[in-house]
Amino acid sequence: MLMREGQFRNPSGCAVTGVIDRSGKPMSGEGMIEAIAVMHDRSNGLGGGFAGYGIYPHYKDYYAFHLFYDKKEAQADAEAFLCRHFEIVYSSEIQTRKLPSVTDEPLIFRYFLAPLPQKLRNSHLDEREYVARCVNRINSETDGAYVFSSGKNMGIFKGVGYPEDIGRFYRLEEYGGYAWTCHGRYPTNTPGWWGGAHPFGLLDFSVVHNGEISSYDANRRYIEMFGYQCNLQTDTEVITYIVDYLVRKRGLTLEETAHVIAASFWSTIAEKGETEREQETLLRRMFPSLLVTGPFSVILGYEGGLMALNDRLKLRSMVCAEKGDLAYISSEESAIRKICPDLDRVWMPAGGEPVIFELYEKGGRAQ
């Protein structure tokens, strides 16, 4: 019998994994399906999902919106909104395959969009902020519609079920991308439903997360002051918005963002060199409400790279590995070795230490 949320609690549950080919070569989603299946027991069938980067080369200059619809009326309302704000270059239902283990799926559609020039000019916003606000409006104002992916040349695919089944449901073996992340969910505080599965995304950022952050309320109250609406009441949504705010809006680097989210203890900062001490002190004082506390391991996907980050006490497992141009991140080494048995290097990052893998054209280098 399937144990439902509230009947059993596994505080170490959830699985995360990711891979990037830093040379930019496309990989099928099959490898991620096989890797996450190794960690089957970390999930309970209430959520699984994937993010793929570089999967839409023929529409790479357009925003790819993936939407769930609970009803046809919601689809009509959302599409009317999209037509008022974007040119719809192409749209279709996302192709899936029927599986007995994946049920009660909503309507799932995909749209490739370009902001209408006049609308964009009249908004007095830069393009990415315009798109982000449109996503927020649909998710907060259109009953029964939810935008769960909105970046360029990338896409999120998620639902209720074990992650390996969700991957098969979306036919991800038919997609090719230079990077993939994946999540197997064991929800502890929020219901298992299609929109609540990971990854969470905004524009090209996507986050998969294992853990339970105790600072949720403080983080949420702060980030909502800047126009974000945390409609889903889940940790990972807040982390996604924090990253978007710090990187896109405030211009921080990924390393600086990591030092905000998983800031060192004051006693640790005091022991660092002068330059590093001053930088980290400044970040802690500027963004005290964005310190994420509690156990977590996170994989951030973005255009051109992946970042792995543990909480500063490393209360959740995370392993990194490399093989030639390929770089891996996972909750368990066994998942990596399932798809790459012979690795060049394996290590476990320290708590609060960001590990960043990027395409060579962005400056990433094999180590």
C-alpha positions as CSV (number, residue, x, y, z in Angstrom):
1,M,0.0,0.0,0.0
2,L,1.3,3.5,-0.9
3,M,2.0,5.5,2.2
4,R,0.5,8.9,1.8
5,E,1.9,12.2,3.1
6,G,1.2,12.5,6.8
7,Q,1.2,8.7,7.4
8,F,5.0,8.5,7.2
9,R,7.8,11.0,7.4
10,N,11.3,10.5,5.9
11,P,13.2,13.7,6.6
12,S,16.1,12.6,4.4
13,G,13.8,11.9,1.5
14,C,14.0,13.3,-2.1
15,A,16.7,12.7,-4.6
16,V,18.5,15.2,-6.9
17,T,20.8,14.6,-9.8
18,G,22.2,16.5,-12.8
19,V,24.6,16.2,-15.7
20,I,26.2,18.7,-18.1
21,D,28.4,18.1,-21.2
22,R,30.6,21.1,-21.1
23,S,31.4,20.8,-24.8
24,G,27.8,21.5,-25.5
25,K,27.0,18.1,-27.1
26,P,23.3,17.1,-26.7
27,M,22.5,14.1,-24.5
28,S,19.2,12.2,-24.4
29,G,17.1,12.4,-21.3
30,E,17.4,8.7,-21.0
31,G,20.5,8.9,-18.9
32,M,18.8,11.0,-16.2
33,I,15.8,8.6,-16.2
34,E,18.2,5.7,-15.5
35,A,20.2,7.7,-12.9
36,I,17.2,8.8,-10.8
37,A,15.7,5.3,-10.9
38,V,18.6,4.1,-8.8
39,M,17.3,6.4,-6.0
40,H,13.7,5.1,-6.3
41,D,13.4,4.6,-2.5
42,R,14.1,8.3,-1.8
43,S,10.7,9.2,-3.5
44,N,7.2,8.1,-2.6
45,G,5.5,8.6,-5.9
46,L,4.1,12.1,-5.2
47,G,6.4,14.0,-7.5
48,G,9.1,13.8,-10.1
49,G,10.5,16.1,-12.7
50,F,13.3,17.1,-15.1
51,A,14.8,20.2,-16.6
52,G,16.6,20.0,-19.9
53,Y,18.8,22.8,-21.4
54,G,19.4,23.2,-25.1
55,I,16.4,21.0,-26.0
56,Y,14.7,23.5,-28.4
57,P,17.5,24.6,-30.8
58,H,14.9,25.4,-33.6
59,Y,13.1,27.9,-31.3
60,K,16.1,29.0,-29.2
61,D,15.3,32.7,-29.5
62,Y,11.8,32.4,-28.1
63,Y,10.5,31.9,-24.6
64,A,9.2,28.4,-24.2
65,F,6.2,28.4,-21.9
66,H,5.0,25.1,-20.5
67,L,1.5,25.3,-18.9
68,F,-0.8,23.0,-16.9
69,Y,-4.5,23.5,-17.3
70,D,-7.1,22.1,-15.0
71,K,-9.9,22.9,-17.4
72,K,-10.5,24.1,-21.0
73,E,-11.8,27.5,-19.7
74,A,-8.5,28.1,-18.0
75,Q,-6.7,27.4,-21.3
76,A,-8.9,29.9,-23.1
77,D,-8.3,32.6,-20.5
78,A,-4.5,32.0,-20.5
79,E,-4.2,31.9,-24.2
80,A,-6.2,35.2,-24.5
81,F,-3.6,36.7,-22.1
82,L,-0.7,35.3,-24.1
83,C,-2.1,36.8,-27.3
84,R,-2.4,40.2,-25.7
85,H,1.2,40.2,-24.6
86,F,3.2,37.9,-27.0
87,E,3.5,36.8,-30.5
88,I,2.8,33.0,-30.4
89,V,5.2,31.6,-32.9
90,Y,4.1,28.0,-32.3
91,S,2.0,26.1,-29.8
92,S,1.0,22.5,-29.2
93,E,0.0,20.0,-26.6
94,I,3.1,18.4,-25.1
95,Q,3.3,14.9,-26.4
96,T,3.2,12.2,-23.7
97,R,2.7,8.5,-23.4
98,K,0.0,6.8,-21.3
99,L,1.4,4.9,-18.3
100,P,-0.7,3.1,-15.7
101,S,1.6,4.6,-13.0
102,V,0.9,8.2,-14.0
103,T,-2.7,9.3,-13.6
104,D,-5.0,12.3,-13.3
105,E,-2.7,14.4,-15.5
106,P,-3.9,17.9,-16.4
107,L,-3.9,19.4,-19.9
108,I,-0.2,20.1,-20.8
109,F,0.6,22.7,-23.5
110,R,3.7,24.3,-24.9
111,Y,4.1,27.8,-26.4
112,F,7.0,29.5,-28.1
113,L,6.7,33.2,-27.5
114,A,8.1,36.6,-28.3
115,P,7.0,39.8,-26.4
116,L,4.9,42.1,-28.6
117,P,7.2,45.1,-29.3
118,Q,4.6,47.8,-28.6
119,K,3.5,46.1,-25.3
120,L,7.2,45.7,-24.2
121,R,7.9,49.4,-25.0
122,N,4.8,50.6,-23.2
123,S,5.7,48.5,-20.1
124,H,9.0,50.4,-19.6
125,L,10.5,47.1,-18.5
126,D,13.5,45.1,-19.8
127,E,12.4,42.0,-21.7
128,R,13.1,39.4,-19.0
129,E,11.3,41.4,-16.3
130,Y,8.3,41.8,-18.7
131,V,8.2,38.0,-19.2
132,A,8.6,37.2,-15.5
133,R,5.7,39.6,-14.7
134,C,3.6,37.9,-17.3
135,V,4.3,34.5,-15.7
136,N,3.4,35.8,-12.3
137,R,0.1,37.3,-13.6
138,I,-1.0,34.0,-15.2
139,N,-0.1,32.0,-12.1
140,S,-1.8,34.4,-9.6
141,E,-4.8,35.6,-11.6
142,T,-5.9,32.8,-14.0
143,D,-7.7,30.1,-12.1
144,G,-6.8,26.6,-13.3
145,A,-3.7,27.7,-15.3
146,Y,-0.1,27.4,-14.2
147,V,3.1,28.3,-16.1
148,F,5.7,25.8,-14.8
149,S,8.5,26.6,-17.3
150,S,9.3,29.9,-19.1
151,G,13.0,30.0,-20.3
152,K,14.6,30.1,-23.7
153,N,15.9,26.8,-25.2
154,M,15.1,24.9,-22.1
155,G,12.1,23.2,-20.6
156,I,10.8,21.7,-17.3
157,F,8.8,18.5,-17.3
158,K,7.2,17.4,-14.1
159,G,4.2,15.7,-12.5
160,V,2.9,13.3,-9.8
161,G,4.6,9.9,-9.9
162,Y,8.0,8.4,-9.5
163,P,10.5,10.4,-11.4
164,E,11.5,7.6,-13.8
165,D,7.8,7.2,-14.7
166,I,7.5,10.9,-15.2
167,G,10.5,10.8,-17.6
168,R,8.9,8.0,-19.6
169,F,5.5,9.8,-19.5
170,Y,7.1,12.9,-21.2
171,R,9.1,10.8,-23.6
172,L,12.3,12.5,-22.6
173,E,14.5,9.9,-24.3
174,E,13.4,11.7,-27.5
175,Y,14.9,15.1,-26.4
176,G,18.5,16.1,-26.6
177,G,20.1,18.7,-24.3
178,Y,23.6,19.7,-23.1
179,A,22.4,19.6,-19.5
180,W,19.7,17.9,-17.4
181,T,18.6,18.0,-13.8
182,C,16.1,15.6,-12.1
183,H,14.2,15.3,-8.9
184,G,12.4,12.5,-7.1
185,R,10.1,14.0,-4.5
186,Y,9.2,12.9,-0.9
187,P,7.0,15.8,0.2
188,T,6.9,16.5,3.9
189,N,5.0,19.7,4.3
190,T,3.0,20.3,1.1
191,P,0.7,18.1,-1.0
192,G,1.8,16.0,-3.9
193,W,0.3,17.7,-7.0
194,W,1.5,18.4,-10.5
195,G,2.5,22.0,-10.0
196,G,4.2,21.2,-6.7
197,A,6.7,18.8,-8.2
198,H,10.3,19.9,-8.8
199,P,12.0,21.5,-10.7
200,F,10.6,25.0,-10.0
201,G,11.6,27.5,-12.6
202,L,11.5,31.2,-13.6
203,L,12.9,32.2,-17.0
204,D,16.0,30.1,-17.5
205,F,16.6,29.3,-13.8
206,S,15.4,25.9,-12.5
207,V,15.9,24.5,-9.0
208,V,15.7,21.0,-7.6
209,H,16.0,20.7,-3.9
210,N,16.3,18.0,-1.2
211,G,15.7,19.3,2.3
212,E,13.5,21.4,4.5
213,I,14.3,25.0,5.1
214,S,13.4,26.4,8.5
215,S,13.8,30.0,7.3
216,Y,10.9,29.7,4.8
217,D,8.6,32.3,6.4
218,A,11.4,34.9,6.7
219,N,12.7,34.2,3.2
220,R,9.2,34.4,1.7
221,R,8.2,37.6,3.5
222,Y,11.4,39.3,2.2
223,I,11.2,38.1,-1.4
224,E,7.6,39.0,-1.7
225,M,8.5,42.7,-1.1
226,F,10.0,42.7,-4.6
227,G,7.0,41.5,-6.5
228,Y,7.3,37.8,-6.3
229,Q,4.2,35.8,-5.2
230,C,4.8,32.5,-3.4
231,N,1.6,30.9,-4.3
232,L,2.7,27.3,-3.8
233,Q,3.9,27.6,-0.2
234,T,7.0,25.4,-0.8
235,D,10.7,25.8,-0.1
236,T,11.9,25.3,-3.6
237,E,9.7,28.0,-5.1
238,V,11.3,30.5,-2.6
239,I,14.8,29.4,-3.4
240,T,14.1,29.9,-7.1
241,Y,12.9,33.4,-6.6
242,I,15.8,34.2,-4.3
243,V,18.3,33.2,-7.0
244,D,16.4,35.2,-9.7
245,Y,16.3,38.3,-7.5
246,L,20.0,38.1,-6.5
247,V,21.4,37.2,-10.0
248,R,19.1,38.9,-12.4
249,K,17.9,41.9,-10.5
250,R,20.8,42.6,-8.2
251,G,23.6,41.5,-10.5
252,L,25.4,39.1,-8.1
253,T,27.6,36.3,-9.4
254,L,26.6,32.8,-8.6
255,E,29.4,32.5,-6.1
256,E,28.1,35.7,-4.3
257,T,24.6,34.3,-4.4
258,A,25.8,31.1,-2.8
259,H,27.4,33.2,0.0
260,V,24.1,34.8,0.6
261,I,22.0,31.6,0.6
262,A,24.5,29.4,2.5
263,A,26.4,32.2,4.3
264,S,29.3,31.1,6.5
265,F,29.0,31.5,10.3
266,W,30.3,34.8,11.6
267,S,33.1,33.0,13.4
268,T,34.1,31.3,10.2
269,I,34.1,34.6,8.3
270,A,36.3,36.2,11.0
271,E,39.0,33.7,10.2
272,K,39.2,34.4,6.5
273,G,41.6,36.7,4.6
274,E,40.9,40.4,4.6
275,T,39.4,40.6,1.1
276,E,37.2,37.5,1.4
277,R,36.2,38.5,5.0
278,E,35.1,42.0,3.8
279,Q,33.1,40.6,0.8
280,E,31.2,38.0,2.8
281,T,30.6,40.4,5.7
282,L,29.0,42.9,3.2
283,L,26.8,40.2,1.7
284,R,25.6,39.0,5.0
285,R,24.7,42.5,6.1
286,M,23.0,43.4,2.8
287,F,20.8,40.3,2.6
288,P,20.3,38.9,6.1
289,S,16.7,37.8,5.3
290,L,17.9,35.7,2.4
291,L,20.0,33.3,4.4
292,V,18.5,29.9,4.0
293,T,18.7,27.8,7.1
294,G,18.0,24.1,7.7
295,P,19.1,21.1,5.8
296,F,19.3,21.3,2.0
297,S,21.1,20.3,-1.1
298,V,20.2,22.2,-4.3
299,I,21.0,21.9,-8.0
300,L,20.5,25.2,-9.9
301,G,20.2,25.0,-13.6
302,Y,20.6,28.0,-15.8
303,E,21.6,28.9,-19.4
304,G,25.0,27.4,-19.9
305,G,25.6,25.7,-16.6
306,L,24.7,23.9,-13.3
307,M,25.5,24.9,-9.7
308,A,25.5,22.5,-6.7
309,L,25.1,23.9,-3.2
310,N,24.7,22.3,0.2
311,D,23.6,24.0,3.4
312,R,26.5,25.3,5.5
313,L,26.4,22.3,7.9
314,K,26.0,19.8,5.0
315,L,23.0,18.1,6.5
316,R,22.0,16.6,3.1
317,S,24.2,14.4,0.9
318,M,25.6,15.6,-2.3
319,V,28.3,14.1,-4.6
320,C,30.1,15.7,-7.6
321,A,32.0,13.8,-10.3
322,E,33.7,14.3,-13.6
323,K,34.5,12.2,-16.7
324,G,36.1,14.1,-19.5
325,D,33.8,16.9,-20.6
326,L,30.9,15.5,-18.5
327,A,30.2,16.7,-15.0
328,Y,27.7,15.1,-12.6
329,I,25.9,16.1,-9.4
330,S,23.8,13.7,-7.3
331,S,22.5,12.8,-3.9
332,E,24.2,9.4,-4.3
333,E,27.3,8.3,-6.1
334,S,25.5,5.1,-7.2
335,A,23.2,7.1,-9.4
336,I,26.2,8.7,-11.3
337,R,28.0,5.3,-11.7
338,K,24.8,3.8,-13.1
339,I,25.3,6.0,-16.2
340,C,29.1,6.5,-16.0
341,P,30.9,3.6,-14.1
342,D,34.4,4.8,-14.8
343,L,34.8,8.3,-13.4
344,D,37.9,10.5,-13.5
345,R,37.1,12.3,-10.2
346,V,34.6,12.0,-7.4
347,W,34.3,14.3,-4.4
348,M,31.8,15.6,-1.8
349,P,31.7,19.4,-1.6
350,A,31.9,21.1,1.8
351,G,28.9,22.7,3.3
352,G,28.2,26.1,1.8
353,E,30.7,25.5,-1.0
354,P,29.3,26.1,-4.5
355,V,30.4,23.8,-7.3
356,I,29.8,25.4,-10.7
357,F,30.0,23.5,-14.0
358,E,29.7,25.6,-17.2
359,L,29.9,25.2,-20.9
360,Y,33.5,25.8,-22.2
361,E,32.2,28.7,-24.3
362,K,31.1,30.4,-21.1
363,G,34.5,29.9,-19.5
364,G,34.0,26.5,-17.9
365,R,37.1,24.2,-17.8
366,A,37.6,20.6,-17.1
367,Q,39.5,20.1,-13.9
